């Protein structure tokens, strides 16, 4: 029936838009949480990486949000060269997460660092935190670990730039 097919397409479009980031087309926070739930029930090797753009607020304040959005889109395109789109999530602002259970540890880390190096080559700095487990039992703990490592990198970046010495202690 023609009406049924049209309705099914609309439902599928709604489902897709509810799980996709409007700016980048990557998975959004809802898709990320769904993926975490799926992987929490499996025992598998797993790489988790948190990546955050440094100084995005400065870019937005001084060059406009369209330039900040361009940086976010640039990072998402670089990610897509190294990871499956289903493994990349924009979970807020300029914060991205990669959750990959298909690559070997060395390949996963090399891909994450390749993303970071490509962005730096383009003049855009990122802070990165990586966590790898050969047999993951607690994905939320692993996610927290990668997030902590990313924030350590971010703190070091800002301390080196001496933006706010209070944060450097």
Backbone torsions as a table, in degrees:
resi	resn	phi	psi	omega
1	UNK	NA	132.1	-175.9
2	UNK	-62.8	-41.0	-179.7
3	UNK	-64.3	-40.6	-179.9
4	UNK	-62.7	-41.1	179.7
5	UNK	-65.9	-43.4	178.3
6	UNK	-62.1	-43.9	178.8
7	UNK	-64.7	-40.0	177.6
8	UNK	-62.9	-40.9	177.2
9	UNK	-62.3	-43.0	178.5
10	UNK	-63.2	-41.3	178.3
11	UNK	-63.2	-43.6	178.9
12	UNK	-64.4	-40.1	177.0
13	UNK	-62.9	-43.0	177.5
14	UNK	-63.2	-43.1	178.9
15	UNK	-61.3	-43.6	179.2
16	UNK	-64.5	-46.2	-178.2
17	UNK	-67.4	-28.1	178.2
18	UNK	-71.4	-19.6	-177.6
19	UNK	-111.1	1.6	-175.3
20	UNK	-115.3	142.9	174.1
21	UNK	-74.3	128.8	-175.2
22	UNK	-65.1	-33.5	-176.6
23	UNK	-78.8	-44.2	-171.2
24	UNK	-104.4	-21.5	-174.4
25	UNK	81.8	-3.3	177.0
26	UNK	-76.5	173.0	174.9
27	UNK	-63.0	145.2	177.8
28	UNK	-99.4	-169.0	-177.7
29	UNK	-60.1	-37.7	179.3
30	UNK	-63.1	-44.3	178.2
31	UNK	-65.2	-39.6	177.8
32	UNK	-59.7	-49.4	-179.4
33	UNK	-63.8	-36.0	176.3
34	UNK	-63.6	-44.7	179.5
35	UNK	-63.3	-43.0	177.6
36	UNK	-59.3	-43.4	177.9
37	UNK	-61.5	-40.8	178.0
38	UNK	-63.3	-46.5	-176.0
39	UNK	-75.4	-21.5	178.5
40	UNK	-65.2	-22.5	-178.8
41	UNK	-94.3	3.1	-177.7
42	UNK	-121.9	149.6	173.3
43	UNK	-103.5	111.4	-173.9
44	UNK	-154.0	158.1	169.3
45	UNK	-66.1	143.9	-174.3
46	UNK	-152.6	132.8	172.2
47	UNK	-109.6	134.7	176.0
48	UNK	-127.1	131.9	176.8
49	UNK	-133.9	133.3	171.2
50	UNK	-105.5	133.0	179.0
51	UNK	-132.3	131.5	-177.1
52	UNK	-133.9	132.9	177.3
53	UNK	-70.9	134.8	175.7
54	UNK	-85.5	142.2	173.4
55	UNK	63.5	28.4	177.7
56	UNK	-64.6	-36.9	177.5
57	UNK	-59.5	-42.9	177.7
58	UNK	-59.9	-45.0	179.6
59	UNK	-61.8	-48.1	-179.7
60	UNK	-60.9	-44.2	-177.5
61	UNK	-68.5	-34.1	-173.6
62	UNK	-101.1	-24.2	-176.5
63	UNK	-124.8	-4.2	178.1
64	UNK	97.9	156.5	-177.8
65	UNK	-67.6	-25.1	178.2
66	UNK	-65.5	-35.2	176.4
67	UNK	-70.4	-40.6	175.9
68	UNK	-60.9	-42.6	176.9
69	UNK	-62.5	-37.4	178.2
70	UNK	-63.2	-39.2	176.5
71	UNK	-63.1	-43.9	179.4
72	UNK	-61.9	-43.6	179.3
73	UNK	-66.7	-38.2	177.6
74	UNK	-61.0	-45.1	178.9
75	UNK	-62.3	-42.4	-179.4
76	UNK	-63.7	-37.8	178.5
77	UNK	-67.0	-38.4	177.5
78	UNK	-64.8	-42.5	176.5
79	UNK	-54.8	-45.3	-175.6
80	UNK	-65.5	-18.4	175.2
81	UNK	-76.6	-20.6	-172.5
82	UNK	-115.5	-19.3	-176.4
83	UNK	-134.9	159.9	173.1
84	UNK	-68.2	141.7	-178.2
85	UNK	-59.1	-32.9	180.0
86	UNK	-67.4	-13.4	-177.7
87	UNK	-99.3	-0.7	-174.2
88	UNK	-115.5	134.2	-177.5
89	UNK	-135.0	135.8	169.7
90	UNK	-99.6	108.5	-171.9
91	UNK	-98.1	-2.3	175.1
92	UNK	164.1	141.9	174.9
93	UNK	43.9	-110.4	-178.6
94	UNK	-113.2	24.1	-178.1
95	UNK	-107.0	126.3	-179.5
96	UNK	-120.6	151.7	174.9
97	UNK	-130.4	136.9	171.7
98	UNK	-114.1	129.1	175.7
99	UNK	-125.5	112.3	-173.1
100	UNK	-130.0	126.1	175.5
101	UNK	-118.5	22.6	-179.9
102	UNK	-111.9	-27.9	-177.4
103	UNK	-89.0	154.1	170.6
104	UNK	-72.9	160.5	-175.4
105	UNK	-54.6	-51.3	-178.2
106	UNK	-61.6	-39.3	179.5
107	UNK	-67.7	-40.1	178.7
108	UNK	-62.3	-51.0	-179.1
109	UNK	-62.9	-41.1	179.0
110	UNK	-61.9	-39.8	179.5
111	UNK	-66.5	-42.0	178.8
112	UNK	-62.8	-46.7	-179.5
113	UNK	-67.7	-29.7	175.7
114	UNK	-65.5	-38.6	175.8
115	UNK	-61.4	-48.2	-178.7
116	UNK	-61.2	-45.6	-178.5
117	UNK	-65.2	-40.0	178.7
118	UNK	-61.6	-43.8	179.6
119	UNK	-64.4	-43.0	179.0
120	UNK	-62.1	-39.0	177.5
121	UNK	-60.3	-33.2	178.6
122	UNK	-86.8	6.0	176.6
123	UNK	84.0	17.4	-178.1
124	UNK	-118.8	117.7	-176.7
125	UNK	-89.3	140.7	178.3
126	UNK	-129.5	147.3	169.0
127	UNK	-101.7	138.3	-173.6
128	UNK	-129.7	138.9	171.3
129	UNK	-131.0	130.2	-176.7
130	UNK	-123.1	141.0	171.5
131	UNK	-135.3	133.5	179.6
132	UNK	-127.0	137.5	174.1
133	UNK	-133.6	132.1	177.3
134	UNK	-71.2	-31.0	177.7
135	UNK	-144.1	96.6	-173.1
136	UNK	-80.9	131.9	176.0
137	UNK	-114.5	-28.2	-177.3
138	UNK	-132.1	89.4	-175.2
139	UNK	-63.7	-34.9	-178.6
140	UNK	-66.2	-37.4	175.6
141	UNK	-64.5	-41.6	178.9
142	UNK	-64.8	-41.6	177.6
143	UNK	-61.8	-45.0	178.2
144	UNK	-60.3	-38.5	179.5
145	UNK	-64.0	-47.5	179.2
146	UNK	-62.9	-39.8	178.6
147	UNK	-63.2	-42.9	177.5
148	UNK	-61.8	-44.6	178.8
149	UNK	-61.5	-39.8	179.0
150	UNK	-63.5	-43.7	179.9
151	UNK	-68.2	-30.1	173.3
152	UNK	-63.4	-43.3	178.3
153	UNK	-63.9	-40.3	180.0
154	UNK	-64.2	-42.7	178.9
155	UNK	-62.0	-44.8	178.7
156	UNK	-61.5	-40.8	178.9
157	UNK	-58.6	-50.0	-177.1
158	UNK	-70.4	-31.8	176.6
159	UNK	-67.3	-40.3	177.4
160	UNK	-63.6	-33.7	178.6
161	UNK	-82.7	-9.2	-179.4
162	UNK	54.0	43.2	177.7
163	UNK	-67.3	-46.2	-176.0
164	UNK	-148.5	101.5	-175.3
165	UNK	-61.4	-23.2	179.6
166	UNK	-63.1	-32.5	-179.2
167	UNK	-77.4	-8.3	-172.3
168	UNK	-93.6	0.0	-178.2
169	UNK	-82.4	NA	NA
